[in-house]
Amino acid sequence: MERKFDRICLIVLDSVGIGEMPDAADWNDAGADTLGHILQTHPVKLNNLQSLGLGNIRELPNLPPAPSPSGNYGKCALKSNGKDTTTGHWEIAGIILEKAFPTYPRGFPDEIIETFVKEAKLTGVLGNVPASGTEIIKQLGEEHLRTGKPIVYTSADSVFQIAAHEEVIPLERLYEICKIARKILDGEHKVGRVIARPFIGTNAENFKRTENRHDYAISPPKENLLPMMAEAGYEVIGIGKIASIYDSMGITSDLPAKNNTQAIEQTIKALKEFNRPGLIFANLVDFDMLYGHRRDPKGYAEALEYFDQRIEEIIQALTEKDLLILTADHGNDPTYKGTDHTREYVPLIAFGKNARKNTTLGTRSSLADIGATIAENFGLKLKVGESFLKMISD
């Protein structure tokens, strides 16, 4: 079969949900609506996303549908049992999790902490509670400076997070103890991610997390889109935290990016410099990390507006044989209670200079439909997901 598109550029707008899923109440997320609530409370101009069809997916406050969108549009459900980064990204690649990763609403069991302290040769840890990352360094940062003990915390997601001041526990040492934690957290305690959370500052008033975060994910099952593509000889370029989410499996080039601006720059660079057929896969982390968890709808709205402005450059860098897919991995409504992700549908936009235009892709039953579409384009087949390739190509 002749390839419809030589390159597919897939951009995940981390946490940009588009309204509650039918089972949202089971996750204590009834009424969550990341995009809807942001546009309601902080109307911003999203002219480019609007012209691609974002406002055609569903009725959105202050974002009317485009009369004739240049993109194809719909929304995807998360079929997996979860609502976190790993779950959403893995599902895109064709891995549907029946069983959620373990979470720790009361902190980690004593035996996990004791093993971690012993194997990492620590004098102890602080915290071991679910918490907001910015709040816990305010609460325990000064004690950490005095004692040198790292701060361990979790959230509603399956994460083991280790916060440490860069001058108390240097980055290399912090990364080393994260790797030790990753090895310990196996079996029934196989958390989705261990995350290094370095910070700087002199006291609770000015502690600030740095961009030297590093994620240590568990390895996904081998049968997924990325290694399948790499083994078939295609490029798989990971931008931002993509490589860490998939434990580098199937990634042929890893382009680092610590924020949205860097990820956008790396995406444009990849489109201009990598000419071989394959996948350019980017994650834009700021929506989730800086604004969703911190419940900052104004910052979130401004970040959406910034992306909307930059998407023109991404579109300009596309060739006639490229396809751009925009989606998200879960929701994180910044107007909602708490500080955690929300169980929502995610937007789906597919645009190509030679693709069809203004086709509704409907409500897809799984994010795996994206992976199935990419696979079909490159002559491969995933075990799950329903491709929409024929709906967007002639």
C-alpha positions in Angstrom: 0.0 0.0 0.0 1.3 3.4 -0.9 1.9 5.6 2.1 -0.6 8.5 2.4 1.8 10.5 4.6 5.6 10.3 4.7 5.8 11.9 8.2 3.3 12.2 11.0 3.8 14.8 13.6 1.9 14.0 16.8 1.7 16.7 19.5 0.3 15.8 22.9 -1.0 18.9 24.7 -0.5 17.5 28.2 -3.7 17.5 30.2 -5.8 19.6 27.7 -9.1 17.7 28.3 -12.3 18.6 26.6 -15.0 17.5 29.0 -15.9 14.8 31.5 -16.1 11.2 30.4 -19.2 9.2 31.3 -17.4 7.5 34.2 -15.9 10.7 35.6 -17.9 10.4 38.8 -16.2 7.1 39.5 -12.9 9.0 39.6 -14.4 11.9 41.7 -14.2 14.1 38.6 -17.9 14.8 37.8 -18.3 18.1 35.9 -14.6 18.4 35.1 -14.0 20.3 31.8 -10.4 21.6 31.3 -10.9 23.4 28.1 -14.5 24.5 28.7 -13.8 26.0 32.1 -10.6 27.8 31.0 -12.4 29.4 28.0 -15.3 30.3 30.3 -13.3 32.0 33.0 -10.4 33.4 30.8 -11.5 33.9 27.2 -8.5 34.0 24.9 -8.0 34.1 21.2 -7.3 30.7 19.8 -7.7 31.7 16.1 -5.5 29.0 14.6 -6.9 26.1 16.7 -10.4 27.4 15.9 -9.7 27.4 12.2 -8.4 23.8 12.5 -11.7 22.8 14.1 -11.2 22.9 17.9 -14.5 24.7 18.3 -16.3 22.2 16.1 -15.6 19.2 18.4 -18.3 20.4 20.8 -19.8 23.6 21.9 -17.1 25.6 23.8 -17.5 28.9 25.6 -16.1 31.9 23.6 -14.8 29.6 20.8 -17.4 29.3 18.1 -17.1 26.5 15.5 -15.3 27.4 12.3 -17.6 27.5 9.2 -15.2 25.4 7.2 -12.3 24.1 9.3 -9.0 23.2 7.6 -8.6 20.2 9.9 -10.5 17.0 10.8 -11.8 16.9 14.3 -13.2 14.7 17.0 -12.5 13.6 20.5 -11.0 10.4 22.1 -12.0 8.6 25.3 -9.4 7.0 27.5 -10.2 3.3 27.5 -7.5 2.4 30.1 -8.1 2.3 33.8 -6.3 5.5 34.7 -6.0 9.2 34.0 -2.3 9.9 34.1 0.5 10.7 31.6 1.8 7.2 31.3 -1.6 5.7 30.9 -2.7 8.2 28.2 0.6 8.0 26.2 0.8 4.2 26.4 -2.8 4.0 25.1 -1.9 6.2 22.1 0.8 3.6 21.3 -1.6 0.7 21.6 -1.3 -0.4 25.2 -4.6 -0.5 27.1 -4.3 -0.9 30.8 -7.0 -3.0 32.4 -5.5 -2.5 35.8 -4.5 0.9 37.0 -1.0 1.5 38.3 -1.0 1.5 42.2 -1.6 4.7 44.0 -0.8 5.7 47.6 -3.3 8.0 49.2 -1.8 7.4 52.6 1.8 7.4 51.5 4.1 4.5 50.8 4.4 1.4 53.0 7.1 1.4 55.7 8.9 -1.5 54.0 9.3 0.5 50.8 10.6 3.5 52.5 13.0 1.5 54.8 14.4 -0.4 51.8 14.8 2.9 49.9 16.7 4.5 52.8 18.9 1.5 53.2 19.8 1.0 49.5 20.2 4.6 48.7 22.4 5.1 51.9 20.2 7.9 53.2 19.7 9.0 56.8 16.0 9.0 56.3 13.3 10.8 54.3 10.8 13.6 54.9 7.2 13.6 54.0 5.9 10.3 52.5 2.5 11.9 52.0 0.3 12.8 49.0 0.9 16.5 48.3 1.3 19.3 45.8 4.9 19.6 44.8 5.1 23.4 45.3 3.4 23.2 48.7 5.5 20.4 50.1 8.8 22.2 49.4 7.3 25.2 51.2 6.4 23.0 54.2 9.4 20.8 54.3 12.1 22.5 52.3 13.8 24.3 55.3 13.9 21.0 57.3 15.4 19.4 54.2 18.1 22.1 54.2 18.9 21.4 57.8 18.8 17.6 57.7 19.8 16.7 54.1 17.0 14.2 53.9 15.2 14.1 50.6 11.4 14.8 50.5 9.3 11.9 49.2 5.7 12.5 48.2 3.1 11.2 45.8 -0.3 12.4 44.4 -3.5 10.9 43.1 -1.3 9.5 40.2 0.9 6.5 40.4 4.1 8.4 41.2 7.0 8.3 43.7 8.4 11.8 43.7 11.7 12.9 45.3 12.3 16.6 45.9 15.7 17.8 46.8 17.6 21.2 46.8 20.2 21.2 44.1 22.9 22.4 46.6 22.0 19.8 49.2 21.6 16.8 47.0 23.3 17.5 43.6 21.5 16.5 40.5 23.6 13.5 39.7 23.1 12.1 43.2 19.3 12.8 43.0 19.1 11.0 39.7 21.0 8.1 41.2 18.7 7.7 44.2 15.7 7.9 41.8 17.1 5.0 39.8 17.5 3.1 43.1 13.8 3.8 43.9 12.8 2.7 40.4 14.4 -0.7 41.0 12.7 -1.1 44.4 9.3 -0.2 43.1 8.4 -3.4 41.4 5.8 -6.2 41.6 2.7 -5.0 43.5 4.3 -1.6 44.1 5.2 -1.0 40.4 4.4 2.7 40.2 4.0 4.4 36.9 6.8 6.9 37.4 9.6 7.9 39.8 10.2 11.6 39.4 13.2 13.7 40.4 12.0 17.1 41.5 15.0 19.4 42.1 14.5 22.9 43.6 16.5 26.0 44.6 16.1 28.9 47.0 17.0 29.8 50.5 13.8 29.6 52.5 10.1 28.7 52.3 9.3 32.1 50.7 11.5 31.7 47.7 11.9 27.9 47.0 11.3 27.3 43.4 11.4 24.0 41.3 13.9 24.0 38.5 13.6 22.5 35.0 16.0 19.7 35.9 13.1 17.3 36.6 13.6 13.7 35.3 11.1 10.9 35.0 11.9 7.2 35.4 9.0 5.3 33.9 8.5 1.6 33.9 9.1 -0.1 30.5 6.0 -0.5 28.4 5.1 -3.9 26.9 7.2 -4.5 23.8 4.3 -4.7 21.5 3.5 -1.1 20.9 3.7 1.4 18.1 7.1 2.9 18.7 9.4 -0.2 18.6 7.2 -1.5 15.8 8.0 1.5 13.7 11.7 1.6 14.6 12.0 -2.1 13.8 10.4 -1.4 10.4 13.1 1.1 9.7 11.1 4.3 10.3 12.3 7.4 12.3 10.7 7.8 15.8 11.7 11.2 17.1 10.7 11.8 20.8 10.5 15.4 21.9 10.4 16.4 25.6 9.4 13.7 28.0 8.3 11.2 25.3 11.5 9.1 25.7 11.1 8.8 29.4 7.4 7.9 29.2 8.3 4.9 27.0 11.6 4.2 28.7 13.3 5.1 25.4 11.7 2.0 23.7 11.6 2.5 20.0 13.0 6.0 20.1 15.5 6.6 17.3 16.3 10.2 18.3 15.6 12.0 21.6 15.3 15.8 21.4 15.3 17.2 24.9 12.8 19.9 25.9 12.0 21.1 29.4 9.0 23.4 28.6 6.5 24.2 25.9 8.7 26.7 24.1 11.6 24.3 23.8 9.3 21.5 22.7 7.8 23.7 20.0 11.3 24.7 18.8 12.4 21.1 18.7 9.3 20.1 16.8 9.9 22.8 14.2 13.6 21.8 14.0 12.7 18.1 13.6 10.2 18.9 10.8 13.0 20.9 9.0 15.9 18.5 9.6 14.6 15.0 9.7 13.4 14.1 6.2 13.1 10.3 6.4 9.7 8.8 6.8 8.5 8.3 10.4 6.9 9.8 13.5 7.8 13.1 15.2 6.2 12.7 18.7 6.2 15.7 21.1 4.8 16.4 24.5 4.0 19.9 25.7 4.3 19.6 29.5 3.6 23.1 30.8 -0.2 22.9 30.5 -0.2 20.1 33.1 2.9 20.8 35.2 2.7 24.6 35.6 -1.0 25.3 35.3 -3.2 22.3 35.7 -1.8 20.9 39.0 -1.3 24.4 40.3 -5.0 25.3 39.5 -4.0 28.4 37.5 -6.6 28.9 34.8 -5.1 32.3 33.8 -1.7 30.8 33.2 -3.2 27.8 31.4 -5.2 30.1 29.1 -2.1 32.1 28.3 -0.2 29.0 27.5 -2.9 27.9 25.1 -2.8 31.3 23.5 1.0 31.0 23.1 0.7 27.6 21.5 -2.0 28.9 19.2 0.4 31.6 18.0 3.3 29.2 17.5 1.3 26.5 15.6 1.5 28.7 12.5 5.2 28.0 12.4 4.7 24.3 12.9 2.2 24.2 10.0 4.6 26.2 7.8 7.3 23.6 8.4 5.0 20.7 7.2 5.5 19.4 3.7 2.7 18.4 1.4 3.3 14.8 2.5 3.0 15.4 6.3 0.2 14.9 8.7 -0.2 16.9 12.0 -2.2 15.3 14.8 -3.0 17.2 18.0 -4.4 15.5 21.1 -4.0 15.2 24.8 -3.4 12.4 27.3 -6.0 13.2 30.1 -7.6 16.3 31.7 -6.4 18.6 34.5 -9.1 21.2 35.0 -7.4 24.2 36.7 -10.8 25.4 38.1 -11.6 22.0 39.7 -11.1 21.0 43.3 -7.8 19.4 44.5 -4.6 19.4 42.5 -4.9 16.2 40.4 -5.7 15.1 36.9 -9.3 14.8 35.7 -11.0 11.9 33.8 -11.9 13.6 30.5 -12.2 13.1 26.8 -9.3 14.6 24.9 -9.4 16.6 21.6 -8.4 15.1 18.3 -7.4 17.3 15.4 -5.8 15.9 12.2 -4.5 18.3 9.6 -2.4 17.9 6.4 -1.9 20.1 3.4 -3.0 17.3 1.2 -5.4 15.6 3.7 -9.1 15.9 3.6 -10.6 18.9 5.5 -13.7 19.4 7.7 -14.4 15.7 8.4 -15.9 14.9 11.8 -14.0 12.0 13.3 -16.7 11.6 16.0 -16.1 10.3 19.5 -13.4 7.7 19.3 -13.6 4.9 21.9 -9.9 4.9 22.6 -6.7 7.0 22.2 -5.4 3.8 20.6 -7.2 4.9 17.4 -4.4 7.5 17.0 -1.8 4.7 17.1 -3.8 2.5 14.8 -4.0 5.3 12.3 -0.3 6.0 12.4 0.4 2.3 12.2 -1.9 1.8 9.1 -0.2 4.7 7.4 3.2 3.0 7.7 1.9 -0.4 6.6 1.8 -1.8 10.2 -1.0 -3.0 12.4 -1.7 -2.6 16.1 -3.7 -5.2 18.0 -6.1 -2.5 19.4 -7.6 0.7 18.1 -9.6 1.6 15.0 -7.8 3.6 12.3 -9.4 6.8 10.9 -6.8 7.0 8.1 -9.3 6.5 5.4 -11.5 9.3 6.8 -8.8 11.9 6.4 -7.0 10.8 3.2 -8.2 10.4 -0.4 
